[in-house]
Amino acid sequence: MADVIDKNGYRANVGIILMNQHKELFFAKRRYQSGWQFPQGGIKLGETPENAMYRELLEEIGLTKNNIELLSESSHWYEYEIPKKHLRKSKKGKPFVIGQKQKWFLLKLMASDESISLTHNSKFQEFDSWKWVHPAIPARQVIGFKQQVYDLVLTEFQTFFNQ
């Protein structure tokens, strides 16, 4: 099934912030790369953002609806442009997308850490390691072009980290 891409060239996407009982956030290292990020993924045609979030949660870190509590959804879509050097291009040399627009979800892990599985998806493993981090860390450690979105989303969800 194809991803949703709007008329401006932005791919519809969901971002997932998973928090544990200590108010730490799940942060994962991309496989074969040095970059760290929150789980995220495209929304398929006919799929709601919430359904895409649950699919990505299972595909990327092996968790199901039963393992988490949905705490919040971002109030709006956040956008970022992908720098030219990171764009995937068609055989004709045209970029598939120019950026991503993301709906973010804040989840609380209700299961043990052992329920997290980076190797759950046998087709493609997105991450090769993960850690729990303080909420101030991700926006400083994510790749530069995603930093502003991370700052804004983490600010929007800040009250949950301080409760």
PyMOL commands that place a pseudoatom at each C-alpha (Angstrom):
pseudoatom trace, name=CA, resn=MET, resi=1, chain=A, elem=C, hetatm=0, pos=[0.000, 0.000, 0.000]
pseudoatom trace, name=CA, resn=ALA, resi=2, chain=A, elem=C, hetatm=0, pos=[1.327, 3.458, -0.916]
pseudoatom trace, name=CA, resn=ASP, resi=3, chain=A, elem=C, hetatm=0, pos=[2.179, 6.228, 1.528]
pseudoatom trace, name=CA, resn=VAL, resi=4, chain=A, elem=C, hetatm=0, pos=[0.097, 9.399, 1.562]
pseudoatom trace, name=CA, resn=ILE, resi=5, chain=A, elem=C, hetatm=0, pos=[1.914, 12.350, -0.047]
pseudoatom trace, name=CA, resn=ASP, resi=6, chain=A, elem=C, hetatm=0, pos=[0.198, 15.750, -0.185]
pseudoatom trace, name=CA, resn=LYS, resi=7, chain=A, elem=C, hetatm=0, pos=[0.152, 18.146, -3.150]
pseudoatom trace, name=CA, resn=ASN, resi=8, chain=A, elem=C, hetatm=0, pos=[3.138, 20.053, -1.731]
pseudoatom trace, name=CA, resn=GLY, resi=9, chain=A, elem=C, hetatm=0, pos=[5.335, 16.950, -1.624]
pseudoatom trace, name=CA, resn=TYR, resi=10, chain=A, elem=C, hetatm=0, pos=[5.118, 16.214, 2.103]
pseudoatom trace, name=CA, resn=ARG, resi=11, chain=A, elem=C, hetatm=0, pos=[4.743, 12.588, 3.172]
pseudoatom trace, name=CA, resn=ALA, resi=12, chain=A, elem=C, hetatm=0, pos=[2.152, 12.039, 5.906]
pseudoatom trace, name=CA, resn=ASN, resi=13, chain=A, elem=C, hetatm=0, pos=[3.858, 10.402, 8.843]
pseudoatom trace, name=CA, resn=VAL, resi=14, chain=A, elem=C, hetatm=0, pos=[3.376, 9.522, 12.510]
pseudoatom trace, name=CA, resn=GLY, resi=15, chain=A, elem=C, hetatm=0, pos=[5.920, 10.034, 15.254]
pseudoatom trace, name=CA, resn=ILE, resi=16, chain=A, elem=C, hetatm=0, pos=[5.903, 8.046, 18.490]
pseudoatom trace, name=CA, resn=ILE, resi=17, chain=A, elem=C, hetatm=0, pos=[7.198, 9.177, 21.866]
pseudoatom trace, name=CA, resn=LEU, resi=18, chain=A, elem=C, hetatm=0, pos=[7.170, 6.261, 24.289]
pseudoatom trace, name=CA, resn=MET, resi=19, chain=A, elem=C, hetatm=0, pos=[7.578, 7.151, 27.966]
pseudoatom trace, name=CA, resn=ASN, resi=20, chain=A, elem=C, hetatm=0, pos=[8.294, 4.782, 30.848]
pseudoatom trace, name=CA, resn=GLN, resi=21, chain=A, elem=C, hetatm=0, pos=[7.086, 5.072, 34.452]
pseudoatom trace, name=CA, resn=HIS, resi=22, chain=A, elem=C, hetatm=0, pos=[10.217, 7.113, 35.320]
pseudoatom trace, name=CA, resn=LYS, resi=23, chain=A, elem=C, hetatm=0, pos=[9.295, 9.794, 32.708]
pseudoatom trace, name=CA, resn=GLU, resi=24, chain=A, elem=C, hetatm=0, pos=[12.191, 8.718, 30.484]
pseudoatom trace, name=CA, resn=LEU, resi=25, chain=A, elem=C, hetatm=0, pos=[11.732, 8.520, 26.719]
pseudoatom trace, name=CA, resn=PHE, resi=26, chain=A, elem=C, hetatm=0, pos=[12.497, 5.638, 24.359]
pseudoatom trace, name=CA, resn=PHE, resi=27, chain=A, elem=C, hetatm=0, pos=[15.258, 6.691, 21.944]
pseudoatom trace, name=CA, resn=ALA, resi=28, chain=A, elem=C, hetatm=0, pos=[16.574, 4.345, 19.262]
pseudoatom trace, name=CA, resn=LYS, resi=29, chain=A, elem=C, hetatm=0, pos=[19.638, 4.187, 17.007]
pseudoatom trace, name=CA, resn=ARG, resi=30, chain=A, elem=C, hetatm=0, pos=[18.952, 3.653, 13.334]
pseudoatom trace, name=CA, resn=ARG, resi=31, chain=A, elem=C, hetatm=0, pos=[20.356, 0.402, 12.002]
pseudoatom trace, name=CA, resn=TYR, resi=32, chain=A, elem=C, hetatm=0, pos=[23.663, 0.765, 10.101]
pseudoatom trace, name=CA, resn=GLN, resi=33, chain=A, elem=C, hetatm=0, pos=[23.745, 4.475, 10.983]
pseudoatom trace, name=CA, resn=SER, resi=34, chain=A, elem=C, hetatm=0, pos=[24.862, 6.623, 13.876]
pseudoatom trace, name=CA, resn=GLY, resi=35, chain=A, elem=C, hetatm=0, pos=[21.644, 8.639, 14.192]
pseudoatom trace, name=CA, resn=TRP, resi=36, chain=A, elem=C, hetatm=0, pos=[19.200, 8.379, 17.094]
pseudoatom trace, name=CA, resn=GLN, resi=37, chain=A, elem=C, hetatm=0, pos=[15.499, 9.161, 16.858]
pseudoatom trace, name=CA, resn=PHE, resi=38, chain=A, elem=C, hetatm=0, pos=[11.983, 8.368, 18.019]
pseudoatom trace, name=CA, resn=PRO, resi=39, chain=A, elem=C, hetatm=0, pos=[10.074, 5.689, 16.088]
pseudoatom trace, name=CA, resn=GLN, resi=40, chain=A, elem=C, hetatm=0, pos=[8.204, 7.116, 13.107]
pseudoatom trace, name=CA, resn=GLY, resi=41, chain=A, elem=C, hetatm=0, pos=[6.721, 5.970, 9.832]
pseudoatom trace, name=CA, resn=GLY, resi=42, chain=A, elem=C, hetatm=0, pos=[4.489, 6.758, 6.896]
pseudoatom trace, name=CA, resn=ILE, resi=43, chain=A, elem=C, hetatm=0, pos=[0.717, 6.727, 6.841]
pseudoatom trace, name=CA, resn=LYS, resi=44, chain=A, elem=C, hetatm=0, pos=[-0.679, 4.395, 4.185]
pseudoatom trace, name=CA, resn=LEU, resi=45, chain=A, elem=C, hetatm=0, pos=[-3.605, 5.295, 1.907]
pseudoatom trace, name=CA, resn=GLY, resi=46, chain=A, elem=C, hetatm=0, pos=[-6.871, 4.709, 3.775]
pseudoatom trace, name=CA, resn=GLU, resi=47, chain=A, elem=C, hetatm=0, pos=[-5.153, 4.517, 7.167]
pseudoatom trace, name=CA, resn=THR, resi=48, chain=A, elem=C, hetatm=0, pos=[-5.859, 6.881, 10.074]
pseudoatom trace, name=CA, resn=PRO, resi=49, chain=A, elem=C, hetatm=0, pos=[-2.917, 8.440, 11.908]
pseudoatom trace, name=CA, resn=GLU, resi=50, chain=A, elem=C, hetatm=0, pos=[-3.793, 6.438, 15.031]
pseudoatom trace, name=CA, resn=ASN, resi=51, chain=A, elem=C, hetatm=0, pos=[-3.919, 3.158, 13.099]
pseudoatom trace, name=CA, resn=ALA, resi=52, chain=A, elem=C, hetatm=0, pos=[-0.579, 4.023, 11.451]
pseudoatom trace, name=CA, resn=MET, resi=53, chain=A, elem=C, hetatm=0, pos=[0.888, 4.686, 14.896]
pseudoatom trace, name=CA, resn=TYR, resi=54, chain=A, elem=C, hetatm=0, pos=[-0.167, 1.244, 16.173]
pseudoatom trace, name=CA, resn=ARG, resi=55, chain=A, elem=C, hetatm=0, pos=[1.194, -0.420, 13.011]
pseudoatom trace, name=CA, resn=GLU, resi=56, chain=A, elem=C, hetatm=0, pos=[4.533, 1.392, 13.295]
pseudoatom trace, name=CA, resn=LEU, resi=57, chain=A, elem=C, hetatm=0, pos=[4.725, 0.636, 17.016]
pseudoatom trace, name=CA, resn=LEU, resi=58, chain=A, elem=C, hetatm=0, pos=[4.448, -3.077, 16.256]
pseudoatom trace, name=CA, resn=GLU, resi=59, chain=A, elem=C, hetatm=0, pos=[6.723, -3.029, 13.180]
pseudoatom trace, name=CA, resn=GLU, resi=60, chain=A, elem=C, hetatm=0, pos=[9.539, -0.995, 14.721]
pseudoatom trace, name=CA, resn=ILE, resi=61, chain=A, elem=C, hetatm=0, pos=[9.595, -1.964, 18.396]
pseudoatom trace, name=CA, resn=GLY, resi=62, chain=A, elem=C, hetatm=0, pos=[7.310, -4.991, 18.719]
pseudoatom trace, name=CA, resn=LEU, resi=63, chain=A, elem=C, hetatm=0, pos=[4.707, -3.411, 20.990]
pseudoatom trace, name=CA, resn=THR, resi=64, chain=A, elem=C, hetatm=0, pos=[0.933, -3.751, 20.720]
pseudoatom trace, name=CA, resn=LYS, resi=65, chain=A, elem=C, hetatm=0, pos=[-2.004, -1.684, 21.920]
pseudoatom trace, name=CA, resn=ASN, resi=66, chain=A, elem=C, hetatm=0, pos=[-2.085, -3.877, 25.043]
pseudoatom trace, name=CA, resn=ASN, resi=67, chain=A, elem=C, hetatm=0, pos=[1.479, -2.835, 25.997]
pseudoatom trace, name=CA, resn=ILE, resi=68, chain=A, elem=C, hetatm=0, pos=[0.858, 0.908, 26.067]
pseudoatom trace, name=CA, resn=GLU, resi=69, chain=A, elem=C, hetatm=0, pos=[-1.487, 3.664, 27.171]
pseudoatom trace, name=CA, resn=LEU, resi=70, chain=A, elem=C, hetatm=0, pos=[-2.201, 6.452, 24.671]
pseudoatom trace, name=CA, resn=LEU, resi=71, chain=A, elem=C, hetatm=0, pos=[-1.651, 9.676, 26.638]
pseudoatom trace, name=CA, resn=SER, resi=72, chain=A, elem=C, hetatm=0, pos=[-1.893, 12.370, 23.975]
pseudoatom trace, name=CA, resn=GLU, resi=73, chain=A, elem=C, hetatm=0, pos=[-1.902, 13.246, 20.284]
pseudoatom trace, name=CA, resn=SER, resi=74, chain=A, elem=C, hetatm=0, pos=[-0.262, 16.397, 18.937]
pseudoatom trace, name=CA, resn=SER, resi=75, chain=A, elem=C, hetatm=0, pos=[-2.624, 19.330, 18.458]
pseudoatom trace, name=CA, resn=HIS, resi=76, chain=A, elem=C, hetatm=0, pos=[-1.585, 19.747, 14.834]
pseudoatom trace, name=CA, resn=TRP, resi=77, chain=A, elem=C, hetatm=0, pos=[0.706, 18.397, 12.108]
pseudoatom trace, name=CA, resn=TYR, resi=78, chain=A, elem=C, hetatm=0, pos=[4.399, 19.290, 12.343]
pseudoatom trace, name=CA, resn=GLU, resi=79, chain=A, elem=C, hetatm=0, pos=[6.426, 19.634, 9.131]
pseudoatom trace, name=CA, resn=TYR, resi=80, chain=A, elem=C, hetatm=0, pos=[10.069, 19.530, 8.209]
pseudoatom trace, name=CA, resn=GLU, resi=81, chain=A, elem=C, hetatm=0, pos=[11.904, 19.595, 4.904]
pseudoatom trace, name=CA, resn=ILE, resi=82, chain=A, elem=C, hetatm=0, pos=[14.461, 16.922, 4.131]
pseudoatom trace, name=CA, resn=PRO, resi=83, chain=A, elem=C, hetatm=0, pos=[17.824, 18.322, 2.972]
pseudoatom trace, name=CA, resn=LYS, resi=84, chain=A, elem=C, hetatm=0, pos=[18.645, 17.500, -0.651]
pseudoatom trace, name=CA, resn=LYS, resi=85, chain=A, elem=C, hetatm=0, pos=[21.503, 15.185, 0.301]
pseudoatom trace, name=CA, resn=HIS, resi=86, chain=A, elem=C, hetatm=0, pos=[19.053, 12.977, 2.252]
pseudoatom trace, name=CA, resn=LEU, resi=87, chain=A, elem=C, hetatm=0, pos=[16.255, 12.849, -0.347]
pseudoatom trace, name=CA, resn=ARG, resi=88, chain=A, elem=C, hetatm=0, pos=[15.404, 9.528, -1.972]
pseudoatom trace, name=CA, resn=LYS, resi=89, chain=A, elem=C, hetatm=0, pos=[14.978, 9.973, -5.714]
pseudoatom trace, name=CA, resn=SER, resi=90, chain=A, elem=C, hetatm=0, pos=[13.183, 8.145, -8.484]
pseudoatom trace, name=CA, resn=LYS, resi=91, chain=A, elem=C, hetatm=0, pos=[15.022, 6.597, -11.415]
pseudoatom trace, name=CA, resn=LYS, resi=92, chain=A, elem=C, hetatm=0, pos=[14.363, 9.863, -13.262]
pseudoatom trace, name=CA, resn=GLY, resi=93, chain=A, elem=C, hetatm=0, pos=[16.184, 11.796, -10.537]
pseudoatom trace, name=CA, resn=LYS, resi=94, chain=A, elem=C, hetatm=0, pos=[13.102, 13.468, -9.058]
pseudoatom trace, name=CA, resn=PRO, resi=95, chain=A, elem=C, hetatm=0, pos=[12.662, 13.341, -5.285]
pseudoatom trace, name=CA, resn=PHE, resi=96, chain=A, elem=C, hetatm=0, pos=[9.738, 11.239, -4.050]
pseudoatom trace, name=CA, resn=VAL, resi=97, chain=A, elem=C, hetatm=0, pos=[9.014, 13.814, -1.326]
pseudoatom trace, name=CA, resn=ILE, resi=98, chain=A, elem=C, hetatm=0, pos=[10.475, 17.120, -0.146]
pseudoatom trace, name=CA, resn=GLY, resi=99, chain=A, elem=C, hetatm=0, pos=[9.680, 16.586, 3.509]
pseudoatom trace, name=CA, resn=GLN, resi=100, chain=A, elem=C, hetatm=0, pos=[7.395, 15.053, 6.072]
pseudoatom trace, name=CA, resn=LYS, resi=101, chain=A, elem=C, hetatm=0, pos=[4.330, 16.245, 7.943]
pseudoatom trace, name=CA, resn=GLN, resi=102, chain=A, elem=C, hetatm=0, pos=[3.875, 14.412, 11.195]
pseudoatom trace, name=CA, resn=LYS, resi=103, chain=A, elem=C, hetatm=0, pos=[1.147, 13.712, 13.700]
pseudoatom trace, name=CA, resn=TRP, resi=104, chain=A, elem=C, hetatm=0, pos=[2.789, 12.823, 17.019]
pseudoatom trace, name=CA, resn=PHE, resi=105, chain=A, elem=C, hetatm=0, pos=[1.589, 10.466, 19.737]
pseudoatom trace, name=CA, resn=LEU, resi=106, chain=A, elem=C, hetatm=0, pos=[2.726, 10.267, 23.351]
pseudoatom trace, name=CA, resn=LEU, resi=107, chain=A, elem=C, hetatm=0, pos=[2.453, 6.767, 24.801]
pseudoatom trace, name=CA, resn=LYS, resi=108, chain=A, elem=C, hetatm=0, pos=[3.170, 5.291, 28.211]
pseudoatom trace, name=CA, resn=LEU, resi=109, chain=A, elem=C, hetatm=0, pos=[4.739, 1.837, 28.374]
pseudoatom trace, name=CA, resn=MET, resi=110, chain=A, elem=C, hetatm=0, pos=[2.519, -0.374, 30.549]
pseudoatom trace, name=CA, resn=ALA, resi=111, chain=A, elem=C, hetatm=0, pos=[4.612, -3.534, 30.065]
pseudoatom trace, name=CA, resn=SER, resi=112, chain=A, elem=C, hetatm=0, pos=[8.174, -4.430, 31.008]
pseudoatom trace, name=CA, resn=ASP, resi=113, chain=A, elem=C, hetatm=0, pos=[11.201, -3.293, 29.017]
pseudoatom trace, name=CA, resn=GLU, resi=114, chain=A, elem=C, hetatm=0, pos=[11.603, -6.913, 27.893]
pseudoatom trace, name=CA, resn=SER, resi=115, chain=A, elem=C, hetatm=0, pos=[8.456, -6.558, 25.758]
pseudoatom trace, name=CA, resn=ILE, resi=116, chain=A, elem=C, hetatm=0, pos=[10.344, -4.152, 23.464]
pseudoatom trace, name=CA, resn=SER, resi=117, chain=A, elem=C, hetatm=0, pos=[11.743, -6.011, 20.456]
pseudoatom trace, name=CA, resn=LEU, resi=118, chain=A, elem=C, hetatm=0, pos=[13.791, -4.349, 17.734]
pseudoatom trace, name=CA, resn=THR, resi=119, chain=A, elem=C, hetatm=0, pos=[13.902, -7.615, 15.771]
pseudoatom trace, name=CA, resn=HIS, resi=120, chain=A, elem=C, hetatm=0, pos=[10.133, -8.186, 15.721]
pseudoatom trace, name=CA, resn=ASN, resi=121, chain=A, elem=C, hetatm=0, pos=[9.843, -7.187, 12.055]
pseudoatom trace, name=CA, resn=SER, resi=122, chain=A, elem=C, hetatm=0, pos=[11.610, -9.828, 9.988]
pseudoatom trace, name=CA, resn=LYS, resi=123, chain=A, elem=C, hetatm=0, pos=[11.245, -7.787, 6.757]
pseudoatom trace, name=CA, resn=PHE, resi=124, chain=A, elem=C, hetatm=0, pos=[13.215, -4.784, 7.921]
pseudoatom trace, name=CA, resn=GLN, resi=125, chain=A, elem=C, hetatm=0, pos=[14.769, -3.949, 11.258]
pseudoatom trace, name=CA, resn=GLU, resi=126, chain=A, elem=C, hetatm=0, pos=[14.666, -0.172, 11.685]
pseudoatom trace, name=CA, resn=PHE, resi=127, chain=A, elem=C, hetatm=0, pos=[16.837, 0.122, 14.811]
pseudoatom trace, name=CA, resn=ASP, resi=128, chain=A, elem=C, hetatm=0, pos=[19.778, -1.802, 16.267]
pseudoatom trace, name=CA, resn=SER, resi=129, chain=A, elem=C, hetatm=0, pos=[19.822, -0.413, 19.823]
pseudoatom trace, name=CA, resn=TRP, resi=130, chain=A, elem=C, hetatm=0, pos=[17.778, 1.721, 22.172]
pseudoatom trace, name=CA, resn=LYS, resi=131, chain=A, elem=C, hetatm=0, pos=[17.917, 3.486, 25.531]
pseudoatom trace, name=CA, resn=TRP, resi=132, chain=A, elem=C, hetatm=0, pos=[15.751, 5.450, 27.949]
pseudoatom trace, name=CA, resn=VAL, resi=133, chain=A, elem=C, hetatm=0, pos=[16.681, 9.155, 28.026]
pseudoatom trace, name=CA, resn=HIS, resi=134, chain=A, elem=C, hetatm=0, pos=[15.674, 12.314, 29.859]
pseudoatom trace, name=CA, resn=PRO, resi=135, chain=A, elem=C, hetatm=0, pos=[13.183, 14.416, 27.802]
pseudoatom trace, name=CA, resn=ALA, resi=136, chain=A, elem=C, hetatm=0, pos=[15.829, 17.131, 27.236]
pseudoatom trace, name=CA, resn=ILE, resi=137, chain=A, elem=C, hetatm=0, pos=[18.128, 14.750, 25.318]
pseudoatom trace, name=CA, resn=PRO, resi=138, chain=A, elem=C, hetatm=0, pos=[16.340, 13.839, 22.023]
pseudoatom trace, name=CA, resn=ALA, resi=139, chain=A, elem=C, hetatm=0, pos=[16.120, 17.323, 20.491]
pseudoatom trace, name=CA, resn=ARG, resi=140, chain=A, elem=C, hetatm=0, pos=[19.891, 17.732, 20.982]
pseudoatom trace, name=CA, resn=GLN, resi=141, chain=A, elem=C, hetatm=0, pos=[20.842, 14.314, 19.599]
pseudoatom trace, name=CA, resn=VAL, resi=142, chain=A, elem=C, hetatm=0, pos=[18.510, 13.875, 16.627]
pseudoatom trace, name=CA, resn=ILE, resi=143, chain=A, elem=C, hetatm=0, pos=[19.738, 14.784, 13.124]
pseudoatom trace, name=CA, resn=GLY, resi=144, chain=A, elem=C, hetatm=0, pos=[19.744, 18.554, 12.593]
pseudoatom trace, name=CA, resn=PHE, resi=145, chain=A, elem=C, hetatm=0, pos=[16.807, 18.921, 10.219]
pseudoatom trace, name=CA, resn=LYS, resi=146, chain=A, elem=C, hetatm=0, pos=[14.478, 17.216, 12.742]
pseudoatom trace, name=CA, resn=GLN, resi=147, chain=A, elem=C, hetatm=0, pos=[15.588, 19.222, 15.798]
pseudoatom trace, name=CA, resn=GLN, resi=148, chain=A, elem=C, hetatm=0, pos=[13.001, 21.999, 15.549]
pseudoatom trace, name=CA, resn=VAL, resi=149, chain=A, elem=C, hetatm=0, pos=[10.106, 19.533, 15.283]
pseudoatom trace, name=CA, resn=TYR, resi=150, chain=A, elem=C, hetatm=0, pos=[11.463, 17.557, 18.243]
pseudoatom trace, name=CA, resn=ASP, resi=151, chain=A, elem=C, hetatm=0, pos=[11.717, 20.773, 20.294]
pseudoatom trace, name=CA, resn=LEU, resi=152, chain=A, elem=C, hetatm=0, pos=[8.145, 21.765, 19.445]
pseudoatom trace, name=CA, resn=VAL, resi=153, chain=A, elem=C, hetatm=0, pos=[6.623, 18.334, 20.055]
pseudoatom trace, name=CA, resn=LEU, resi=154, chain=A, elem=C, hetatm=0, pos=[8.472, 17.815, 23.328]
pseudoatom trace, name=CA, resn=THR, resi=155, chain=A, elem=C, hetatm=0, pos=[7.330, 21.268, 24.447]
pseudoatom trace, name=CA, resn=GLU, resi=156, chain=A, elem=C, hetatm=0, pos=[3.727, 20.409, 23.572]
pseudoatom trace, name=CA, resn=PHE, resi=157, chain=A, elem=C, hetatm=0, pos=[3.896, 17.222, 25.671]
pseudoatom trace, name=CA, resn=GLN, resi=158, chain=A, elem=C, hetatm=0, pos=[5.964, 18.820, 28.472]
pseudoatom trace, name=CA, resn=THR, resi=159, chain=A, elem=C, hetatm=0, pos=[3.197, 18.688, 31.084]
pseudoatom trace, name=CA, resn=PHE, resi=160, chain=A, elem=C, hetatm=0, pos=[3.215, 14.874, 30.929]
pseudoatom trace, name=CA, resn=PHE, resi=161, chain=A, elem=C, hetatm=0, pos=[6.937, 14.777, 31.736]
pseudoatom trace, name=CA, resn=ASN, resi=162, chain=A, elem=C, hetatm=0, pos=[6.482, 17.047, 34.771]
pseudoatom trace, name=CA, resn=GLN, resi=163, chain=A, elem=C, hetatm=0, pos=[3.501, 15.304, 36.408]
for i in range(1, 163): cmd.bond("trace and resi %d" % i, "trace and resi %d" % (i + 1))
show_as sticks, trace
zoom trace
